Amino acid sequence: MLTEKTHAQKHVEVPRVDLNYGVGRRIQLKFEMPWVALQHEEQRTETGAGKATVGVKWRFIGQEGERIAWSIYPQLDFNMAHSSVTRGIAEEGRQLLLPTEITVEMFHLEINGEVGRNLVENGPDTWIFGVSTEGHVLPRLELLAELHGERVTDSTGLITVGGGRLKLTSKMILLMAIGHSVRSQLDEGPRTYAYAGLQLNLPRQFTFERDVGRRPAAPEIRRR
């Protein structure tokens, strides 16, 4: 579940299906699609399918557990239902995100840097950038922190995010995050984000420690 709230509307994604599968040690496939409820300031609510996302992450240098790893993660967003566009639930057109990420691991801490270009079919293209860190504080608990930015023409928005991953069982992990905009773009005003999810792992496909190529992604909070 992802909730995004501004002074004008509330955007809720329940459920938010996010499927990831590791192919070998360097490639990860992704498919994601939310069901969106959009509540306007006048309390009117619209529901429908949000944008679907397909992506391929390729770690071409290093592996998880090594000191340095470098990957690219192209992702394509597209609409599943035209009715969602006409009702304002999803933006019209496709988007192609082309990010690259460098990961540095030292001791029990991981630091990630990301930069990329988002190509928008019916709007201005944007730059995205960010830095995040994560690490074990308990055998079953990892804490996460992120600063994420997006630049459109002459305006830059910044979001801070904090969260965690809690191992419930050998095949089930609870994901949690909360975020708030520290710098808003143009006149959109401050935004608050909350995320909660349950990750289910296929047998023998993931271990909580340092399983190469199949580690669960941090809870993602991105501007829509």
Secondary structure in CASP SS format (residue, H / E / C, confidence):
PFRMAT SS
TARGET T0000
AUTHOR 0000-0000-0000
METHOD secondary structure of the structure
MODEL  1
M C 1.00
L E 1.00
T E 1.00
E E 1.00
K E 1.00
T C 1.00
H C 1.00
A C 1.00
Q E 1.00
K E 1.00
H E 1.00
V E 1.00
E E 1.00
V E 1.00
P E 1.00
R E 1.00
V E 1.00
D E 1.00
L E 1.00
N E 1.00
Y E 1.00
G E 1.00
V E 1.00
G C 1.00
R C 1.00
R C 1.00
I E 1.00
Q E 1.00
L E 1.00
K E 1.00
F E 1.00
E E 1.00
M E 1.00
P E 1.00
W E 1.00
V E 1.00
A E 1.00
L E 1.00
Q E 1.00
H E 1.00
E C 1.00
E C 1.00
Q C 1.00
R C 1.00
T E 1.00
E E 1.00
T E 1.00
G E 1.00
A E 1.00
G C 1.00
K E 1.00
A E 1.00
T E 1.00
V E 1.00
G E 1.00
V E 1.00
K E 1.00
W E 1.00
R E 1.00
F E 1.00
I E 1.00
G C 1.00
Q C 1.00
E C 1.00
G C 1.00
E C 1.00
R C 1.00
I E 1.00
A E 1.00
W E 1.00
S E 1.00
I E 1.00
Y C 1.00
P C 1.00
Q E 1.00
L E 1.00
D E 1.00
F E 1.00
N E 1.00
M C 1.00
A C 1.00
H H 1.00
S H 1.00
S H 1.00
V H 1.00
T H 1.00
R C 1.00
G C 1.00
I C 1.00
A C 1.00
E C 1.00
E C 1.00
G C 1.00
R C 1.00
Q E 1.00
L E 1.00
L E 1.00
L E 1.00
P E 1.00
T E 1.00
E E 1.00
I E 1.00
T E 1.00
V E 1.00
E E 1.00
M E 1.00
F C 1.00
H C 1.00
L E 1.00
E E 1.00
I E 1.00
N E 1.00
G E 1.00
E E 1.00
V E 1.00
G E 1.00
R E 1.00
N E 1.00
L E 1.00
V E 1.00
E C 1.00
N C 1.00
G C 1.00
P C 1.00
D C 1.00
T E 1.00
W E 1.00
I E 1.00
F E 1.00
G E 1.00
V E 1.00
S E 1.00
T E 1.00
E E 1.00
G E 1.00
H E 1.00
V E 1.00
L E 1.00
P C 1.00
R C 1.00
L E 1.00
E E 1.00
L E 1.00
L E 1.00
A E 1.00
E E 1.00
L E 1.00
H E 1.00
G E 1.00
E E 1.00
R E 1.00
V E 1.00
T C 1.00
D C 1.00
S E 1.00
T E 1.00
G E 1.00
L E 1.00
I E 1.00
T E 1.00
V E 1.00
G E 1.00
G E 1.00
G E 1.00
R E 1.00
L E 1.00
K E 1.00
L E 1.00
T E 1.00
S C 1.00
K C 1.00
M E 1.00
I E 1.00
L E 1.00
L E 1.00
M E 1.00
A E 1.00
I E 1.00
G E 1.00
H E 1.00
S E 1.00
V E 1.00
R E 1.00
S C 1.00
Q C 1.00
L C 1.00
D C 1.00
E C 1.00
G C 1.00
P C 1.00
R C 1.00
T E 1.00
Y E 1.00
A E 1.00
Y E 1.00
A E 1.00
G E 1.00
L E 1.00
Q E 1.00
L E 1.00
N C 1.00
L C 1.00
P C 1.00
R C 1.00
Q C 1.00
F C 1.00
T C 1.00
F C 1.00
E C 1.00
R C 1.00
D C 1.00
V C 1.00
G C 1.00
R C 1.00
R C 1.00
P C 1.00
A C 1.00
A C 1.00
P C 1.00
E C 1.00
I C 1.00
R C 1.00
R C 1.00
R C 1.00
END
